[in-house]
Amino acid sequence: MKWTRYILSPLYRIWFYILMGIPIIILFPILVLATISEKTYHIFFAIARLWSAIIIYGMGFWPVIKREEPMVKGQSYMLVANHTSMTDIMMMLLISKNPFVFVGKASLAKIPIFGFFYKRTCILVDRSNPRSRKAVFDRARARLDTGVGICIFPEGGVTEDENVLLDPFKDGAFRLAIEHQIPVLPVTLFDNKKRFPFDFFYGSPGKMRALTHKSIPTAGMNLKDDKVRFRESVRNIILTTLENDQK
């Protein structure tokens, strides 16, 4: 019945934030120490993966991750995925054992507790500020030089139009990948929007599928000749996969 959704959905959302916050509070001293230096980031990343598993399983989601090829241990990747839900962050952490940092919205740093570590470990961008967008590239280059990967949701946000499967991709992820000659790993997230959408009164436990596609090398590419073509080819991989899933 519809009235039960309006009662249970807020409780489900509250439970999500409890699962987000309690592990961070318990592990706060360790997390602070793990974020003091970039040299200890691998420790923070391991804890973040555990935190993600607590949230995903605690919400009653069952992750099913399929891979077209295994990720190479020690390899830095540019991970790109469609963006539909707050749980995208947790799923990406479960998908990759190779440490990476997120490029994400600066507004998420305002979330209590979570935001404290989010701004210490992620590369924040205010898309309305040109200076902020430029600073992202500088920080991303510095992090790539330390050997970690980068994760970007190249749509630049979550579309409000329910009929749009995948928004156009922005250039940033592909520009960085070509400049640093690191492979791009496309990821398709199938069920996150259904399981935990931004619509407050919807969401439910259940299977949460993801597919990591074959990584695409950037060796030999250059920005002038390849950036746009490369961007659109990666978007087409994810879009085609989403379309086929709906048939």
C-alpha positions as CSV (number, residue, x, y, z in Angstrom):
1,M,0.0,0.0,0.0
2,K,1.2,3.5,-0.8
3,W,0.9,4.8,2.8
4,T,3.4,2.2,4.0
5,R,6.0,3.5,1.5
6,Y,5.7,7.0,3.1
7,I,6.4,5.5,6.5
8,L,9.0,2.9,5.7
9,S,11.0,4.8,3.1
10,P,12.1,7.6,5.5
11,L,13.2,4.9,8.0
12,Y,15.1,3.2,5.3
13,R,16.9,6.4,4.5
14,I,17.7,7.0,8.1
15,W,19.2,3.5,8.4
16,F,21.4,4.3,5.4
17,Y,22.9,7.4,7.1
18,I,23.3,5.4,10.3
19,L,25.3,2.8,8.4
20,M,27.4,5.6,6.9
21,G,28.1,7.3,10.1
22,I,28.6,4.7,12.8
23,P,31.7,3.0,11.3
24,I,33.3,6.4,10.7
25,I,32.7,7.4,14.3
26,I,34.1,4.1,15.6
27,L,37.2,4.2,13.4
28,F,37.7,8.0,13.6
29,P,41.2,8.0,15.2
30,I,42.5,5.4,12.7
31,L,40.9,7.2,9.8
32,V,42.5,10.5,10.8
33,L,45.9,8.8,11.0
34,A,45.4,7.2,7.6
35,T,44.6,10.5,6.0
36,I,47.6,12.4,7.4
37,S,49.8,11.6,4.4
38,E,49.3,10.4,0.8
39,K,51.7,7.6,1.7
40,T,49.1,6.0,4.0
41,Y,46.2,6.4,1.6
42,H,46.2,2.7,0.8
43,I,45.3,2.1,4.5
44,F,42.4,4.5,4.2
45,F,41.3,2.9,0.9
46,A,41.2,-0.5,2.5
47,I,39.0,0.8,5.4
48,A,36.8,2.6,2.9
49,R,36.2,-0.7,1.0
50,L,35.1,-2.3,4.3
51,W,32.9,0.7,5.1
52,S,31.3,0.3,1.7
53,A,30.6,-3.4,2.2
54,I,28.9,-2.6,5.6
55,I,26.6,-0.1,3.9
56,I,25.8,-2.2,0.8
57,Y,25.0,-5.4,2.7
58,G,23.5,-3.6,5.7
59,M,21.0,-2.0,3.4
60,G,20.0,-5.4,2.1
61,F,21.7,-5.0,-1.3
62,W,23.4,-8.0,-2.9
63,P,26.2,-6.9,-5.1
64,V,26.8,-9.0,-8.2
65,I,30.0,-7.8,-10.0
66,K,30.9,-9.3,-13.4
67,R,34.1,-8.5,-15.2
68,E,35.1,-8.8,-18.8
69,E,38.7,-9.0,-17.7
70,P,40.4,-8.9,-14.3
71,M,42.0,-5.7,-13.1
72,V,45.8,-5.7,-13.0
73,K,47.2,-5.4,-9.5
74,G,49.2,-2.2,-9.1
75,Q,47.8,-0.6,-12.2
76,S,46.4,2.9,-12.1
77,Y,43.1,3.2,-13.9
78,M,40.7,6.0,-14.8
79,L,37.4,4.5,-13.7
80,V,34.3,5.9,-15.3
81,A,30.7,4.9,-14.7
82,N,27.1,6.0,-15.1
83,H,25.9,8.0,-12.1
84,T,22.4,7.3,-10.7
85,S,22.6,7.1,-6.9
86,M,24.6,7.8,-3.7
87,T,25.4,4.1,-3.6
88,D,27.5,4.5,-6.8
89,I,30.3,5.6,-4.5
90,M,30.1,2.4,-2.4
91,M,29.8,0.1,-5.4
92,M,32.9,1.6,-7.1
93,L,34.9,1.0,-3.9
94,L,33.8,-2.6,-3.9
95,I,34.6,-3.0,-7.6
96,S,38.2,-1.9,-7.4
97,K,40.9,-3.3,-5.0
98,N,43.4,-0.9,-6.7
99,P,43.4,2.3,-4.7
100,F,41.8,5.3,-6.5
101,V,40.5,8.7,-5.5
102,F,37.1,10.2,-6.4
103,V,36.6,13.4,-8.2
104,G,33.2,14.6,-6.9
105,K,30.9,17.4,-6.0
106,A,32.2,19.8,-3.4
107,S,28.7,19.9,-1.9
108,L,29.0,16.4,-0.5
109,A,31.7,17.7,1.9
110,K,28.8,19.3,3.9
111,I,27.4,15.9,4.9
112,P,28.2,15.5,8.7
113,I,31.0,13.1,9.6
114,F,31.3,11.7,6.0
115,G,32.2,15.1,4.6
116,F,35.2,15.5,6.9
117,F,37.0,12.6,5.3
118,Y,35.5,13.2,1.9
119,K,37.2,16.5,1.6
120,R,40.5,15.1,3.0
121,T,40.7,12.3,0.5
122,C,38.7,13.2,-2.6
123,I,39.3,15.8,-5.3
124,L,36.4,18.3,-4.9
125,V,34.9,20.3,-7.8
126,D,32.5,23.1,-7.8
127,R,31.2,23.0,-11.4
128,S,29.9,26.6,-11.3
129,N,33.4,27.9,-10.6
130,P,35.9,27.9,-13.4
131,R,38.8,28.1,-11.0
132,S,37.6,25.1,-9.2
133,R,37.4,23.1,-12.4
134,K,41.0,24.0,-13.3
135,A,42.2,23.1,-9.8
136,V,40.7,19.6,-10.2
137,F,43.1,18.9,-13.1
138,D,46.1,20.1,-11.0
139,R,45.2,17.9,-8.0
140,A,44.3,14.9,-10.2
141,R,47.7,15.1,-11.9
142,A,49.4,15.2,-8.6
143,R,47.5,12.1,-7.3
144,L,48.1,10.2,-10.5
145,D,51.8,10.9,-10.0
146,T,51.6,9.0,-6.7
147,G,50.4,5.9,-8.4
148,V,46.7,5.8,-7.4
149,G,43.9,5.8,-9.9
150,I,41.0,8.2,-10.4
151,C,37.3,7.6,-10.4
152,I,35.0,10.1,-12.2
153,F,31.3,10.0,-13.1
154,P,31.7,11.8,-16.4
155,E,28.0,12.8,-16.7
156,G,28.9,15.5,-14.2
157,G,25.9,14.7,-12.1
158,V,22.6,12.8,-11.9
159,T,20.0,13.6,-14.6
160,E,16.6,14.6,-13.4
161,D,14.9,13.3,-16.6
162,E,13.7,9.8,-15.9
163,N,13.7,9.1,-19.6
164,V,17.4,9.7,-20.1
165,L,19.5,6.6,-19.6
166,L,22.9,8.3,-19.9
167,D,23.7,12.0,-20.1
168,P,26.5,13.3,-22.4
169,F,30.0,12.8,-21.0
170,K,32.3,15.7,-20.1
171,D,35.9,15.7,-21.2
172,G,37.8,15.7,-17.9
173,A,38.3,11.9,-17.3
174,F,39.5,11.3,-20.9
175,R,41.8,14.3,-21.0
176,L,43.5,13.1,-17.8
177,A,43.7,9.5,-19.0
178,I,45.3,10.6,-22.3
179,E,47.7,13.0,-20.7
180,H,48.9,10.4,-18.2
181,Q,48.6,7.4,-20.7
182,I,46.6,5.3,-18.2
183,P,43.9,2.9,-19.3
184,V,40.2,3.8,-18.9
185,L,38.0,1.2,-17.2
186,P,34.3,1.7,-18.1
187,V,31.9,0.4,-15.5
188,T,28.1,0.0,-16.0
189,L,25.9,0.2,-12.9
190,F,22.5,-1.4,-13.6
191,D,20.4,-1.3,-10.4
192,N,21.6,1.5,-8.1
193,K,18.9,3.9,-9.2
194,K,16.2,1.3,-8.6
195,R,17.6,0.2,-5.2
196,F,18.4,3.7,-3.8
197,P,17.4,6.6,-6.0
198,F,17.6,10.2,-5.1
199,D,13.8,10.2,-4.8
200,F,13.2,10.1,-1.1
201,F,10.2,7.8,-1.1
202,Y,11.6,5.0,-3.3
203,G,14.2,2.3,-2.9
204,S,14.3,-1.3,-1.7
205,P,16.7,-4.2,-0.9
206,G,17.7,-6.5,-3.7
207,K,20.4,-7.4,-6.3
208,M,22.8,-4.6,-7.3
209,R,24.6,-5.6,-10.5
210,A,27.7,-4.0,-12.0
211,L,29.8,-4.9,-15.1
212,T,33.4,-3.8,-15.5
213,H,34.2,-3.7,-19.2
214,K,37.6,-4.4,-20.8
215,S,40.0,-1.6,-20.0
216,I,40.9,0.6,-22.9
217,P,44.6,1.6,-23.3
218,T,45.5,5.2,-24.1
219,A,49.0,4.6,-25.2
220,G,49.7,6.6,-28.3
221,M,46.6,8.8,-28.1
222,N,46.8,12.6,-28.1
223,L,44.3,15.2,-26.9
224,K,43.8,16.9,-30.3
225,D,43.1,13.9,-32.4
226,D,41.6,11.4,-29.9
227,K,39.9,13.0,-27.0
228,V,36.4,13.5,-28.4
229,R,36.3,10.2,-30.3
230,F,37.6,8.3,-27.2
231,R,35.0,10.0,-24.9
232,E,32.1,9.1,-27.2
233,S,33.3,5.5,-27.7
234,V,33.5,4.9,-23.9
235,R,30.0,6.5,-23.5
236,N,28.7,4.2,-26.2
237,I,30.0,1.1,-24.4
238,I,28.0,2.0,-21.2
239,L,24.9,3.3,-23.1
240,T,24.7,0.2,-25.3
241,T,25.0,-2.0,-22.2
242,L,22.2,-0.2,-20.4
243,E,20.0,-0.3,-23.5
244,N,20.5,-4.0,-23.9
245,D,19.7,-4.6,-20.3
246,Q,16.3,-3.0,-20.8
247,K,15.3,-5.3,-23.7
